[in-house]
């Protein structure tokens, strides 16, 4: 397995794009406006035998650096691994179950070793996506991936699949063969504070009431001076959500607010009867979480160092860490002894199994890592 990486910034490529006939898979992460421009033709010409997949971001990752308003291209060449890719647009279907069925029917399930998912981050309910795929994909297959970002604007996200760059798109990328080794890890580092409150009124990922009171009013009260900056400021204060009687909690980030209905829309479902608790950040714990996610991702590689690591970290982590954000990338690279090429993006949601499960779930505010190594 070999990986080449290219970067476009300030109207030029850092190094010229070659015509590369050997790469089978090319990740493209970057600014939405650049993705919707003529770069599509440029990359199709440069990598004629590769599938191009990627999305808009809230910051694109190249090694231990983060960029905005650029494109980071990572071209992967496998020697003994097959790849099958299929995409569907949710805007072409009336029912999300139909989307999921069409997606899964587009890739072979026999011999599937790992499934990578890249999805629109505004039009897709990440919980429904993770739960639906988990029911349709064989139980022994790990699913990882993430939801596209759009800086902290929350206006529109786009997903890139070959010559199709559009909103509403979901991509499934399946890996096949005995040579491919893929690891995964996902951790946060946030701290809960304040009382547990019961979700008393919600519909899917829209939250209306906590403990019988307006959820938006309660949230504004806790945010104080940050309330005027909603919804962007909500990335600093996610919610921890857990079922009654369970110790397993999921972090949920607010995507938008509605003053007319006094509601908050989250990246994932907010089930009635579950407990919700406010969270805040500690920079050191966030960085430690990224490091531990890297260690987790090495377990299934059986001592192999990954040639490529796909990092998907939440935009909320970036807003909290600010100038220290690159520290979490450096902590990941340290775990890999500086021998791996890092690529990825800051997202509106991450897809990965929880630490004690093989079933994919939607996460917010985590660093989620998928590591790739090929035995030849």
Residue frames relative to the residue before (quaternion, step in Angstrom):
aa qw qx qy qz dx dy dz
X 1.0000 0.0000 0.0000 0.0000 0.00 0.00 0.00
X 0.0288 -0.7925 0.6091 -0.0126 3.55 -0.94 0.92
X 0.1357 -0.7920 0.5924 0.0574 3.57 -1.08 0.76
X 0.0958 -0.7574 0.6444 0.0430 3.54 -1.01 0.94
X 0.1273 -0.8103 0.5701 0.0461 3.57 -1.00 0.80
X 0.0729 -0.7970 0.5995 -0.0118 3.56 -0.99 0.93
X 0.1539 -0.8027 0.5745 0.0430 3.55 -1.13 0.69
X 0.1272 -0.7743 0.6180 0.0492 3.53 -0.93 1.01
X 0.2057 0.7601 -0.5867 0.1890 3.58 -0.70 1.13
X 0.8385 0.1261 -0.1201 0.5164 3.55 -1.15 0.74
X 0.6988 -0.5325 0.2478 0.4083 3.54 0.91 1.10
X 0.7552 0.3027 -0.2363 0.5313 3.59 1.11 0.52
X 0.4796 -0.6292 0.5297 0.3058 3.53 -1.32 0.47
X 0.5208 -0.6398 0.4651 0.3211 3.57 -0.98 0.83
X 0.7548 -0.0069 -0.0154 0.6557 3.56 1.19 -0.64
X 0.6061 -0.6048 0.3646 0.3659 3.61 -0.99 0.78
X 0.4548 -0.6581 0.5241 0.2922 3.56 -1.11 0.71
X 0.2842 -0.7479 0.5670 0.1961 3.61 -0.79 0.91
X 0.4460 -0.5726 0.5626 0.3959 3.54 -1.30 -0.14
X 0.0451 -0.8343 0.5463 -0.0588 3.54 -0.27 1.33
X 0.1680 -0.8235 0.5385 0.0595 3.57 -0.42 1.24
X 0.6421 0.5857 -0.3109 0.3847 3.59 1.22 -0.35
X 0.6185 0.5637 -0.3584 0.4139 3.61 1.05 -0.66
X 0.2542 -0.7770 0.5601 0.1339 3.58 -1.01 0.90
X 0.7936 0.1759 -0.0741 0.5777 3.58 1.16 -0.55
X 0.0374 -0.7951 0.6051 -0.0162 3.56 -0.86 1.02
X 0.2232 -0.7546 0.6063 0.1148 3.56 -0.80 1.09
X 0.0478 -0.7824 0.6210 0.0016 3.57 -0.95 0.94
X 0.0645 0.7915 -0.6018 0.0850 3.57 -0.60 1.17
X 0.3500 0.7642 -0.4914 0.2281 3.57 -0.86 0.86
X 0.7874 -0.3234 0.2700 0.4500 3.47 -1.39 -0.36
X 0.5545 -0.6516 0.4093 0.3167 3.58 -0.91 0.93
X 0.6750 0.5024 -0.3081 0.4440 3.58 0.88 -0.88
X 0.6360 0.5106 -0.3296 0.4755 3.58 1.04 -0.70
X 0.6483 0.5329 -0.3201 0.4395 3.56 0.99 -0.82
X 0.7088 0.4494 -0.2568 0.4793 3.57 1.06 -0.70
X 0.5602 0.5966 -0.3872 0.4245 3.58 1.28 0.13
X 0.7672 -0.3884 0.2676 0.4346 3.58 -1.24 -0.40
X 0.4037 0.7314 -0.4771 0.2729 3.63 1.18 0.12
X 0.5048 0.6520 -0.4197 0.3794 3.55 1.19 -0.44
X 0.6955 0.4632 -0.2701 0.4783 3.60 0.79 -1.04
X 0.6238 0.5609 -0.3400 0.4251 3.58 1.00 -0.81
X 0.7288 0.4341 -0.2465 0.4686 3.58 0.84 -0.96
X 0.5974 0.5412 -0.3663 0.4648 3.58 1.08 -0.61
X 0.6544 0.5007 -0.3041 0.4781 3.59 1.05 -0.76
X 0.6838 0.4993 -0.2876 0.4476 3.59 0.96 -0.87
X 0.7939 0.1776 -0.0769 0.5764 3.60 1.06 -0.75
X 0.0755 -0.8762 0.4744 0.0397 3.59 0.58 1.14
X 0.7519 0.3776 -0.2120 0.4972 3.62 1.11 -0.54
X 0.6044 0.5713 -0.3419 0.4375 3.57 1.28 0.22
X 0.3979 -0.6298 0.5987 0.2943 3.50 -1.34 0.39
X 0.2327 -0.7608 0.5930 0.1238 3.56 -0.93 0.96
X 0.0974 0.7847 -0.6068 0.0810 3.57 -0.74 1.04
X 0.2983 0.7511 -0.5529 0.2029 3.57 -1.08 0.67
X 0.2296 -0.7753 0.5740 0.1291 3.55 -1.24 -0.29
X 0.5931 -0.5163 0.4680 0.4034 3.50 -1.38 0.11
X 0.2436 -0.8153 0.5216 0.0626 3.56 -1.12 0.68
X 0.3859 -0.6340 0.5980 0.3023 3.46 -1.46 -0.05
X 0.7611 -0.1306 0.0468 0.6337 3.51 1.26 0.68
X 0.2030 -0.7926 0.5658 0.1024 3.57 -0.73 1.06
X 0.3398 -0.7644 0.5301 0.1389 3.53 -1.04 0.94
X 0.0674 0.7503 -0.6556 0.0520 3.53 -1.00 0.94
X 0.8025 -0.0814 -0.0100 0.5910 3.54 -0.39 1.26
X 0.7481 -0.3438 0.2537 0.5078 3.62 -0.67 -1.00
X 0.5755 0.5655 -0.3833 0.4496 3.58 1.19 0.57
X 0.2428 -0.7451 0.6066 0.1340 3.55 -1.25 0.59
X 0.0902 -0.8078 0.5825 0.0110 3.55 -0.91 0.95
X 0.1798 -0.7262 0.6477 0.1444 3.51 -1.35 0.41
X 0.8210 0.2239 -0.1599 0.5003 3.57 -1.23 0.49
X 0.6199 0.4975 -0.3594 0.4889 3.56 0.99 0.83
X 0.3204 -0.6938 0.5887 0.2634 3.56 -1.36 -0.17
X 0.1066 -0.7574 0.6403 0.0709 3.56 -1.00 0.87
X 0.1060 -0.8080 0.5796 -0.0069 3.55 -0.67 1.19
X 0.0398 -0.7876 0.6148 -0.0123 3.58 -0.78 1.09
X 0.1287 -0.8158 0.5635 0.0217 3.56 -0.51 1.25
X 0.1449 -0.8163 0.5585 0.0274 3.57 -0.64 1.19
X 0.1123 -0.7741 0.6218 0.0390 3.54 -0.97 0.98
X 0.1255 -0.7936 0.5944 0.0342 3.56 -0.69 1.16
X 0.3665 -0.7407 0.5252 0.2031 3.55 -1.15 0.67
X 0.8250 0.1227 -0.0281 0.5510 3.59 0.99 -0.80
X 0.5884 0.5756 -0.3559 0.4426 3.57 1.20 0.46
X 0.2531 -0.7502 0.5932 0.1460 3.56 -1.00 0.89
X 0.1455 -0.7806 0.6050 0.0589 3.55 -1.14 0.73
X 0.0440 -0.7759 0.6292 0.0133 3.56 -0.98 0.90
X 0.0620 -0.8192 0.5696 -0.0252 3.57 -0.80 1.04
X 0.0521 0.7759 -0.6271 0.0444 3.54 -1.06 0.82
X 0.0810 -0.7969 0.5978 0.0325 3.58 -1.08 0.73
X 0.0671 -0.7588 0.6464 0.0438 3.51 -1.30 0.53
X 0.3268 -0.7332 0.5620 0.1995 3.56 -1.21 0.55
X 0.4568 -0.7116 0.4629 0.2660 3.57 -0.72 1.10
X 0.6133 0.5742 -0.3491 0.4151 3.59 1.16 -0.50
X 0.6377 0.5205 -0.3264 0.4646 3.58 1.28 -0.16
X 0.7233 0.3866 -0.2240 0.5265 3.58 1.28 -0.03
X 0.4333 -0.6884 0.5197 0.2612 3.55 -1.18 0.61
X 0.7811 0.2562 -0.1117 0.5584 3.57 1.12 -0.67
X 0.4798 -0.7006 0.4464 0.2823 3.59 -0.84 0.97
X 0.5802 0.5720 -0.3815 0.4366 3.59 1.12 -0.55
X 0.6213 0.5315 -0.3389 0.4655 3.57 1.10 -0.66
X 0.6045 0.5466 -0.3453 0.4654 3.58 1.07 -0.73
X 0.6826 0.4985 -0.2880 0.4501 3.56 0.83 -1.01
X 0.6479 0.5197 -0.3156 0.4588 3.57 0.95 -0.86
X 0.6654 0.4980 -0.2969 0.4701 3.57 0.96 -0.90
X 0.6331 0.5392 -0.3299 0.4467 3.58 1.01 -0.78
X 0.7259 0.4501 -0.2516 0.4552 3.54 0.72 -1.11
X 0.6397 0.5252 -0.3345 0.4507 3.61 1.05 -0.67
X 0.6361 0.5674 -0.3193 0.4142 3.58 1.23 -0.35
X 0.7440 0.2985 -0.2143 0.5580 3.61 1.25 -0.08
X 0.5107 -0.6306 0.4726 0.3437 3.63 -1.07 0.61
X 0.3190 -0.7495 0.5492 0.1867 3.57 -0.99 0.83
X 0.5922 0.5655 -0.3703 0.4387 3.58 1.15 -0.51
X 0.8303 0.1762 -0.1590 0.5042 3.55 -0.80 1.03
X 0.4182 0.7146 -0.4686 0.3080 3.59 1.25 0.08
X 0.2209 -0.8029 0.5455 0.0947 3.58 -0.72 1.11
X 0.7953 -0.0565 0.0883 0.5971 3.59 1.00 -0.80
X 0.1736 -0.7770 0.5968 0.0997 3.58 -1.12 0.70
X 0.1363 -0.7759 0.6144 0.0431 3.53 -0.79 1.13
X 0.1312 -0.8070 0.5754 0.0214 3.57 -0.86 1.02
X 0.0115 -0.7516 0.6594 0.0103 3.55 -1.02 0.90
X 0.0133 -0.8467 0.5270 -0.0724 3.57 -0.56 1.18
X 0.6140 -0.4849 0.4767 0.4007 3.50 -1.34 0.38
X 0.3189 -0.7945 0.4933 0.1538 3.57 -0.98 0.84
X 0.6918 0.4656 -0.2763 0.4778 3.59 1.25 -0.09
X 0.7747 0.3698 -0.1764 0.4817 3.58 0.93 -0.89
X 0.6949 0.4524 -0.2567 0.4966 3.59 1.28 -0.18
X 0.3484 -0.6970 0.5904 0.2103 3.56 -1.00 0.93
X 0.3779 -0.7796 0.4578 0.1994 3.55 -0.35 1.26
X 0.6149 0.5431 -0.3520 0.4506 3.59 1.07 -0.64
X 0.6638 0.4945 -0.3000 0.4742 3.58 0.91 -0.92
X 0.6306 0.5335 -0.3289 0.4578 3.58 1.06 -0.74
X 0.6934 0.4733 -0.2780 0.4667 3.59 0.81 -1.00
X 0.6843 0.4844 -0.2911 0.4609 3.59 0.86 -0.94
X 0.6725 0.5126 -0.3023 0.4399 3.56 0.94 -0.90
X 0.6665 0.4879 -0.3048 0.4741 3.58 0.92 -0.85
X 0.6269 0.5530 -0.3384 0.4320 3.59 1.01 -0.79
X 0.6670 0.4954 -0.2994 0.4691 3.60 1.11 -0.64
X 0.7426 0.4356 -0.2156 0.4608 3.58 1.09 -0.71
X 0.6827 0.4546 -0.2701 0.5043 3.57 1.20 -0.54
X 0.5997 -0.5761 0.4000 0.3854 3.65 -0.97 0.72
X 0.5911 -0.6428 0.3739 0.3125 3.56 -0.97 0.94
X 0.6792 0.5018 -0.3021 0.4424 3.59 1.08 -0.58
X 0.6058 0.5600 -0.3467 0.4463 3.60 1.29 -0.11
X 0.3115 -0.7493 0.5589 0.1706 3.56 -0.76 1.08
X 0.1798 -0.7686 0.6089 0.0783 3.56 -1.06 0.89
X 0.0738 0.7740 -0.6262 0.0575 3.58 -0.88 0.98
X 0.3058 0.7539 -0.5524 0.1814 3.57 -1.29 0.21
X 0.2607 -0.7821 0.5441 0.1559 3.53 -1.16 -0.50
X 0.4963 -0.6348 0.5180 0.2868 3.51 -1.42 0.20
X 0.5558 -0.6371 0.4322 0.3137 3.55 -0.96 0.93
X 0.2780 -0.7533 0.5743 0.1595 3.55 -1.26 0.52
X 0.1587 -0.7527 0.6287 0.1141 3.53 -1.37 0.08
X 0.6602 -0.4458 0.2587 0.5464 3.55 0.78 1.13
X 0.6502 -0.4583 0.3489 0.4954 3.63 -0.79 -0.93
X 0.3789 0.7640 -0.4478 0.2687 3.57 1.27 0.45
X 0.1318 -0.8196 0.5373 0.1493 3.60 1.05 -0.82
X 0.3785 0.7284 -0.4818 0.3067 3.58 0.98 0.87
X 0.7665 -0.2097 0.1958 0.5746 3.58 0.68 -1.12
X 0.1260 -0.7617 0.6284 0.0953 3.56 -1.08 0.74
X 0.1610 -0.7732 0.6034 0.1107 3.58 -1.19 0.52
X 0.2256 -0.7453 0.6158 0.1201 3.52 -1.27 0.63
X 0.2883 -0.7780 0.5481 0.1058 3.55 -1.04 0.91
X 0.1340 0.7496 -0.6416 0.0921 3.57 -0.85 1.06
X 0.8142 -0.1895 0.0524 0.5463 3.52 -0.32 1.35
X 0.8281 -0.1824 0.1263 0.5148 3.63 -0.62 -1.01
X 0.6166 0.5328 -0.3399 0.4695 3.58 1.28 0.08
X 0.0664 0.7658 -0.6341 0.0846 3.57 -0.63 1.17
X 0.2999 0.7710 -0.4987 0.2586 3.58 -0.28 1.21
X 0.5426 -0.5690 0.4956 0.3689 3.53 -1.33 0.22
X 0.7544 0.4085 -0.2865 0.4264 3.56 -1.24 0.46
X 0.5559 0.6431 -0.3767 0.3682 3.58 1.27 -0.15
X 0.0900 -0.7479 0.6550 0.0593 3.56 -1.20 0.72
X 0.1453 -0.7939 0.5881 0.0520 3.58 -0.88 1.00
X 0.1301 -0.7327 0.6611 0.0959 3.53 -1.13 0.80
X 0.0582 -0.7844 0.6175 -0.0009 3.57 -0.86 1.02
X 0.1097 -0.8281 0.5493 0.0206 3.56 -0.42 1.25
X 0.2150 -0.7667 0.5963 0.1015 3.57 -1.07 0.84
X 0.0765 -0.8149 0.5735 -0.0354 3.56 -0.91 1.05
X 0.6294 0.5463 -0.4063 0.3746 3.56 -1.17 0.62
X 0.5390 -0.6470 0.4457 0.3036 3.55 -1.19 0.59
X 0.6239 0.5819 -0.3465 0.3899 3.61 1.14 -0.44
X 0.6607 0.5345 -0.3204 0.4184 3.60 1.06 -0.68
X 0.0805 -0.7653 0.6383 0.0210 3.54 -0.98 0.97
X 0.0059 -0.8147 0.5771 -0.0568 3.57 -0.64 1.13
X 0.1265 -0.7944 0.5924 0.0454 3.55 -0.81 1.04
X 0.1180 -0.7971 0.5882 0.0692 3.56 -1.25 0.26
X 0.0501 0.7772 -0.6262 0.0356 3.54 -1.25 0.60
X 0.0262 0.8019 -0.5950 0.0466 3.57 -1.08 0.68
X 0.1829 0.7728 -0.5885 0.1516 3.57 -0.71 1.12
X 0.3893 -0.7361 0.5141 0.2057 3.53 -1.24 0.52
X 0.2054 -0.7840 0.5604 0.1704 3.56 -0.13 -1.30
X 0.4771 0.6756 -0.4313 0.3604 3.58 1.28 0.31
X 0.3216 -0.7437 0.5648 0.1563 3.56 -1.25 0.56
X 0.3612 -0.7274 0.5384 0.2248 3.59 -0.88 0.92
X 0.0291 0.7719 -0.6350 -0.0061 3.55 -1.25 0.51
X 0.7286 0.3856 -0.3076 0.4752 3.56 -1.21 0.52
X 0.6764 -0.5270 0.3402 0.3860 3.58 -1.29 0.18
X 0.5071 -0.5691 0.5361 0.3628 3.54 -1.33 0.31
X 0.0760 -0.7918 0.6052 0.0304 3.57 -0.94 0.88
X 0.4265 -0.7050 0.5112 0.2443 3.56 -1.07 0.80
X 0.3934 -0.6791 0.5668 0.2504 3.55 -1.01 0.86
X 0.1010 -0.8479 0.5204 0.0052 3.56 -0.30 1.29
X 0.7957 0.0587 -0.0740 0.5983 3.59 1.23 -0.23
X 0.2532 0.7414 -0.5862 0.2063 3.54 -0.73 1.14
X 0.1360 -0.7381 0.6500 0.1191 3.53 -1.34 0.34
X 0.8146 -0.1272 0.0277 0.5652 3.56 -0.39 1.27
X 0.8124 -0.2241 0.1781 0.5080 3.61 -0.58 -1.12
X 0.5653 0.5637 -0.3940 0.4554 3.60 1.26 0.36
X 0.1672 -0.8061 0.5656 0.0485 3.57 -0.66 1.17
X 0.1608 -0.8096 0.5617 0.0559 3.56 -0.85 1.06
X 0.8389 0.0387 0.0320 0.5419 3.59 0.80 -0.96
X 0.1156 -0.7292 0.6704 0.0741 3.50 -1.30 0.70
X 0.8286 -0.0194 -0.0368 0.5583 3.58 -0.72 1.06
X 0.6949 -0.5007 0.2726 0.4382 3.57 1.02 0.79
X 0.6461 0.4894 -0.3226 0.4888 3.58 1.26 0.13
X 0.6553 -0.5068 0.3800 0.4114 3.56 -1.24 0.40
X 0.4019 -0.7321 0.4979 0.2338 3.58 -0.63 1.11
X 0.6462 0.5244 -0.3262 0.4484 3.58 0.99 -0.79
X 0.6553 0.5061 -0.3196 0.4609 3.60 0.96 -0.82
X 0.6492 0.5093 -0.3156 0.4686 3.58 0.98 -0.84
X 0.6567 0.5218 -0.3097 0.4478 3.53 0.95 -0.89
X 0.6471 0.5142 -0.3155 0.4662 3.58 0.96 -0.86
X 0.6200 0.5532 -0.3402 0.4403 3.56 1.03 -0.77
X 0.6937 0.4670 -0.2750 0.4744 3.58 0.94 -0.89
X 0.6661 0.5228 -0.3097 0.4325 3.58 1.02 -0.73
X 0.2236 -0.8087 0.5181 0.1664 3.58 1.13 -0.55
X 0.8532 -0.0178 0.0445 0.5194 3.57 -0.75 -1.09
X 0.6316 0.5434 -0.3390 0.4370 3.60 1.17 -0.46
X 0.4867 0.6945 -0.4276 0.3130 3.61 1.22 -0.32
X 0.6363 0.5496 -0.3297 0.4294 3.59 1.05 -0.72
X 0.7016 0.4653 -0.2602 0.4728 3.59 1.22 -0.42
X 0.3521 0.7454 -0.4957 0.2733 3.58 1.25 0.27
X 0.5921 -0.1490 -0.7878 -0.0807 1.62 -2.17 1.28
X 0.4662 0.7114 -0.4443 0.2813 3.63 1.20 -0.32
X 0.6668 0.5194 -0.3157 0.4313 3.61 0.94 -0.85
X 0.5483 0.6284 -0.3947 0.3856 3.60 1.20 -0.42
X 0.5519 0.6160 -0.3930 0.4018 3.58 1.20 -0.42
X 0.6310 0.5290 -0.3264 0.4642 3.56 1.22 -0.43
X 0.7852 0.2354 -0.0983 0.5642 3.58 1.22 -0.53
X 0.0223 -0.8188 0.5734 -0.0163 3.61 0.27 1.21
X 0.4249 -0.6682 0.5379 0.2894 3.54 -1.34 -0.02
X 0.3017 -0.6974 0.6188 0.1993 3.52 -1.18 0.70
X 0.0768 -0.8151 0.5741 -0.0097 3.59 -0.71 1.11
X 0.0994 0.7920 -0.5961 0.0868 3.57 -0.87 0.98
X 0.5285 -0.6218 0.4788 0.3238 3.54 -1.20 0.58
X 0.6064 -0.5511 0.4273 0.3821 3.56 -1.18 0.54
X 0.8124 0.2312 -0.1963 0.4981 3.55 -0.86 1.01
X 0.6541 0.4932 -0.3104 0.4822 3.59 1.29 -0.06
X 0.3254 -0.7268 0.5676 0.2090 3.56 -1.19 0.58
X 0.5665 0.5906 -0.3751 0.4354 3.60 1.31 -0.17
X 0.0453 -0.8214 0.5680 -0.0233 3.59 -0.53 1.20
X 0.2249 -0.7398 0.6184 0.1405 3.53 -1.21 0.62
X 0.3698 -0.7151 0.5501 0.2218 3.56 -1.06 0.80
X 0.0937 -0.8054 0.5851 0.0131 3.56 -0.91 0.96
X 0.2223 -0.7824 0.5764 0.0787 3.54 -0.96 1.03
X 0.4421 -0.6837 0.5187 0.2610 3.56 -1.08 0.77
X 0.2623 -0.7679 0.5686 0.1351 3.55 -0.94 0.98
X 0.7992 -0.0946 0.0974 0.5855 3.58 1.03 -0.78
X 0.2576 -0.7334 0.6024 0.1811 3.53 -1.33 0.27
X 0.1898 -0.7585 0.6140 0.1077 3.55 -1.26 0.53
X 0.3083 -0.7887 0.5058 0.1646 3.56 -0.30 1.27
X 0.6292 0.5585 -0.3425 0.4182 3.62 1.05 -0.70
X 0.7748 0.3002 -0.1690 0.5301 3.59 0.93 -0.86
X 0.3727 -0.7470 0.4708 0.2853 3.59 1.32 0.00
X 0.5006 0.6632 -0.4050 0.3815 3.56 0.96 0.87
X 0.2629 -0.7239 0.6157 0.1666 3.50 -1.38 0.34
X 0.2193 -0.7665 0.5913 0.1215 3.59 -0.94 0.90
X 0.1937 -0.8064 0.5557 0.0576 3.54 -0.78 1.13
X 0.6218 -0.5472 0.4120 0.3798 3.56 -1.29 0.31
X 0.7887 0.1602 -0.0925 0.5863 3.59 1.22 -0.42
X 0.7136 -0.4789 0.3078 0.4083 3.56 -1.29 0.27
X 0.1844 -0.7451 0.6344 0.0911 3.54 -1.27 0.65
X 0.1326 -0.8613 0.4837 0.0808 3.61 0.42 1.21
X 0.5162 -0.6228 0.4933 0.3199 3.57 -1.05 0.80
X 0.7546 0.3480 -0.2875 0.4761 3.54 -1.05 0.87
X 0.5819 0.5554 -0.3763 0.4597 3.59 1.23 -0.27
X 0.4445 -0.6616 0.5329 0.2841 3.55 -1.30 0.38
X 0.1076 -0.7753 0.6202 0.0511 3.55 -1.10 0.78
X 0.0291 -0.7947 0.6055 -0.0323 3.55 -0.95 0.98
X 0.4890 -0.6659 0.4813 0.2930 3.55 -0.96 0.86
X 0.1558 -0.7804 0.6003 0.0801 3.56 -1.20 0.62
X 0.0992 -0.7596 0.6382 0.0767 3.53 -1.27 0.46
X 0.4972 -0.7005 0.4499 0.2442 3.54 -1.26 0.42
X 0.1058 -0.7061 0.6919 0.1076 3.46 -1.40 0.45
X 0.4827 -0.7162 0.4135 0.2881 3.59 -0.50 1.18
X 0.6628 0.5202 -0.3107 0.4399 3.56 0.88 -0.92
X 0.6789 0.4858 -0.2976 0.4632 3.58 0.95 -0.85
X 0.6097 0.5405 -0.3566 0.4572 3.61 1.08 -0.66
X 0.6715 0.4866 -0.2927 0.4761 3.58 0.92 -0.89
X 0.6280 0.5221 -0.3287 0.4743 3.58 1.03 -0.78
X 0.6256 0.5490 -0.3329 0.4432 3.58 1.05 -0.78
X 0.6423 0.5137 -0.3189 0.4710 3.58 1.00 -0.81
X 0.6436 0.5253 -0.3168 0.4577 3.58 0.98 -0.84
X 0.6801 0.4846 -0.2908 0.4669 3.58 0.93 -0.89
X 0.6014 0.5435 -0.3575 0.4640 3.59 1.11 -0.64
X 0.6278 0.5276 -0.3289 0.4683 3.59 1.05 -0.75
X 0.6460 0.5066 -0.3229 0.4710 3.59 0.94 -0.83
X 0.6268 0.5405 -0.3334 0.4515 3.59 0.98 -0.84
X 0.6850 0.5266 -0.2893 0.4119 3.55 0.91 -0.97
X 0.6400 0.5493 -0.3210 0.4308 3.59 1.21 -0.41
X 0.5061 0.7025 -0.4124 0.2833 3.57 1.18 -0.53
X 0.7543 0.4018 -0.2252 0.4678 3.60 0.81 -0.98
X 0.5718 0.5915 -0.3925 0.4113 3.59 1.23 -0.05
X 0.3322 -0.7995 0.4581 0.2015 3.58 1.34 0.02
X 0.7854 -0.3564 0.1615 0.4796 3.54 0.82 1.05
X 0.5472 0.6074 -0.4023 0.4121 3.59 1.26 -0.12
X 0.3788 -0.6836 0.5691 0.2554 3.57 -1.15 0.65
X 0.4488 -0.7073 0.4609 0.2930 3.63 -0.72 0.93
X 0.4235 -0.6791 0.5366 0.2673 3.54 -1.06 0.79
X 0.7917 0.0593 -0.0052 0.6080 3.55 1.11 -0.77
X 0.0972 -0.7768 0.6206 0.0455 3.56 -1.06 0.82
X 0.2300 -0.7640 0.5934 0.1061 3.54 -0.79 1.11
X 0.1088 -0.8093 0.5772 0.0103 3.56 -0.52 1.24
X 0.0054 0.7668 -0.6412 0.0288 3.57 -0.86 1.04
X 0.0288 0.8084 -0.5805 0.0932 3.54 -0.38 1.30
X 0.5405 -0.6634 0.4204 0.3015 3.56 -1.05 0.78
X 0.5714 -0.6024 0.4428 0.3384 3.56 -1.09 0.77
X 0.5960 0.5832 -0.3647 0.4144 3.59 1.10 -0.61
X 0.6142 0.5360 -0.3435 0.4663 3.57 1.06 -0.69
X 0.6551 0.5183 -0.3120 0.4526 3.56 0.98 -0.84
X 0.6588 0.5103 -0.3183 0.4520 3.59 0.95 -0.82
X 0.6707 0.4801 -0.2989 0.4799 3.57 1.09 -0.69
X 0.7266 0.4461 -0.2527 0.4575 3.58 0.81 -0.99
X 0.1298 -0.8353 0.5194 0.1253 3.59 1.18 -0.64
X 0.8520 -0.0399 0.0270 0.5213 3.61 -0.69 -1.01
X 0.6440 0.5079 -0.3279 0.4688 3.60 1.24 -0.20
X 0.3828 0.7619 -0.4667 0.2349 3.61 1.26 -0.04
X 0.6530 0.5296 -0.3293 0.4297 3.59 0.94 -0.79
X 0.5179 0.6321 -0.4210 0.3937 3.60 1.23 -0.30
X 0.6564 0.4998 -0.3397 0.4516 3.60 0.98 -0.72
X 0.6220 0.5132 -0.3436 0.4814 3.60 1.13 -0.57
X 0.6452 0.5174 -0.3180 0.4636 3.58 1.00 -0.80
X 0.6358 0.5242 -0.3385 0.4543 3.59 1.03 -0.73
X 0.6273 0.5163 -0.3298 0.4807 3.59 1.10 -0.68
X 0.6734 0.4982 -0.3014 0.4555 3.58 0.86 -0.93
X 0.6058 0.5569 -0.3506 0.4472 3.58 1.08 -0.67
X 0.6324 0.5285 -0.3297 0.4605 3.58 1.01 -0.80
X 0.7207 0.4119 -0.2326 0.5067 3.57 1.06 -0.78
X 0.4600 -0.7243 0.4077 0.3125 3.59 1.32 0.30
X 0.6203 -0.5937 0.3312 0.3911 3.57 1.13 0.63
X 0.5613 0.6462 -0.3614 0.3699 3.58 1.28 0.18
X 0.6652 0.4998 -0.2974 0.4683 3.60 1.25 -0.11
X 0.3939 -0.6630 0.5749 0.2734 3.54 -1.21 0.58
X 0.1945 -0.7930 0.5721 0.0780 3.56 -0.78 1.08
X 0.1091 0.7592 -0.6373 0.0737 3.54 -1.04 0.85
X 0.3289 0.7517 -0.5311 0.2115 3.57 -1.20 0.35
X 0.3404 -0.7477 0.5405 0.1817 3.54 -1.21 -0.42
X 0.4519 -0.6147 0.5658 0.3127 3.52 -1.39 0.25
X 0.2075 -0.8571 0.4708 -0.0248 3.48 -0.67 1.29
X 0.4796 -0.6126 0.5328 0.3328 3.50 -1.45 -0.12
X 0.7992 -0.0437 0.0124 0.5993 3.59 1.26 0.16
X 0.2331 -0.7793 0.5726 0.1023 3.55 -1.12 0.73
X 0.2288 -0.7689 0.5875 0.1061 3.56 -1.07 0.80
X 0.3109 0.7208 -0.5618 0.2612 3.55 -0.73 1.11
X 0.5540 -0.5546 0.4708 0.4048 3.60 -1.17 0.33
X 0.5093 -0.5849 0.5223 0.3545 3.53 -1.24 0.48
X 0.7187 -0.4954 0.2822 0.3981 3.56 -1.23 0.46
X 0.7873 0.3059 -0.1613 0.5105 3.60 1.00 -0.72
X 0.6948 0.4277 -0.2588 0.5171 3.59 1.21 0.40
X 0.3957 -0.6910 0.5457 0.2612 3.55 -1.30 0.37
X 0.5754 0.6090 -0.3704 0.4009 3.59 1.29 -0.17
X 0.4747 -0.6848 0.4818 0.2712 3.54 -0.89 0.98
X 0.0033 -0.7750 0.6319 -0.0113 3.54 -1.14 0.74
X 0.4884 -0.6182 0.5167 0.3352 3.54 -1.27 0.35
X 0.0753 -0.7728 0.6294 0.0295 3.54 -0.98 0.93
X 0.1452 -0.7306 0.6536 0.1339 3.50 -1.32 0.41
X 0.8358 0.2420 -0.1670 0.4636 3.54 -1.24 0.51
X 0.5425 0.5932 -0.4243 0.4170 3.59 1.12 0.60
X 0.3375 -0.6078 0.6443 0.3188 3.47 -1.46 -0.01
X 0.0465 -0.8015 0.5959 -0.0201 3.57 -0.59 1.18
X 0.0874 -0.8248 0.5583 -0.0212 3.58 -0.68 1.14
X 0.0716 -0.7538 0.6520 0.0397 3.55 -1.04 0.89
X 0.1383 -0.8195 0.5551 0.0336 3.58 -0.57 1.18
X 0.1859 -0.7975 0.5717 0.0514 3.55 -1.03 0.92
X 0.1177 0.7560 -0.6375 0.0905 3.54 -0.99 0.95
X 0.1609 -0.7950 0.5803 0.0736 3.58 -1.02 0.77
X 0.2872 -0.7504 0.5750 0.1543 3.54 -0.83 1.05
X 0.0110 0.8146 -0.5785 0.0400 3.58 -0.68 1.06
